[in-house]
Amino acid sequence: MEVKVVYLGLIADVTRRKEERVKLDSEIKFSEFLSMLFIKYPKLKELSEKLELIFLVNGIKYRDDERLHDGDEVAIMTVPSGG
C-alpha cells in the first residue's frame, strides 16, 4: 500500500521535500500515520506544537479515526495568514 504525502509552504522547508510516497504494510488510522511522520521528521512535530497545521486527506480535512487507503493523498500545510 502506498500513500502520497504533499508538504506545502513552511512544511516543505521543515521536511526538505515537497512530496514523497510512503509505503505502508496495511491500512492505518490517520493518527497512527501522523505519529510515524513525527518520528521521521522531529522538526515537524516541534512545528505542530507551535503553529496550527492543516491536514487534508484527498482534499478533505482529516478525522483522527479515518483510515488511510492505498492511493490516498495527504497534504500538510500551516494555516494561511495575511493582512
N, C-alpha and C positions, 0 to 999 in steps of 0.2 A: 504494500500500500504506500502511496506517495501523496504528500501534501505540498502545495506551493505556498511559500511564505514571501510576502512583499513587504519590504521595510521602506517607509516613506519619511522624507524630511530628516529631522534630527535622529530618528531611529536608525536610518541608513548610516548616519555618521557614527553612531554608537556601535553598531554591529559591523561596520566597514563593508557592508554589502547592500545591494538594492533588492536582491531576491535570492532565494535558494529553494531547492527541493529537498524535503525531509522525508526519508524513508521510515516507515513505521511497520512493526510486525502485525498490528491489527488496529481496528478502530479503537480510539481512546476518547475520553472526555476532554473537552477543550481545556478545562482547568489543569488536567494532567499534562497536556501538551505545553501549556504555558509554563508550567514548572520545569519542563525539560528545556525550554528556551532560556529560562532564567539561569539554569545551571550552565548552559553553553555560553551565555552572554551575561556575566555578572553585572556589567555596567547597565544592561537593560533593566535588570531588577532594581538597581540603585535609582535609575531614572524614574521607574514606575512608582517609587516611594516619594519622589519629589514633584512629579508632574502627573496630571491625569492623562492616561493613554486611552486611545480608542482601538478596539479590536473588532474587525469585521470578518465574518466567515461567509464567503460567496456574496459579499456586498451588504450583508445584514449584520447588525450588532449581535454579538455572540451572547449565549447564555452559558453559565458555568456547567450545567449538566448536559449541554449539547455535545453530541459525539461527532468527531471528525470522520469523514469517509474518504475513500480513495478519490483523488482528483480535486478535492476541496482546495480553495484558495483562501489563505488567511492574510489579511492586511493589518499592519500595525502602524499607528501614527500618533502624534501628540494632538491635543485639542487645538484647533486653529485659533489664533488670536490676532487682533489687529486693532487699529484705531483710526 
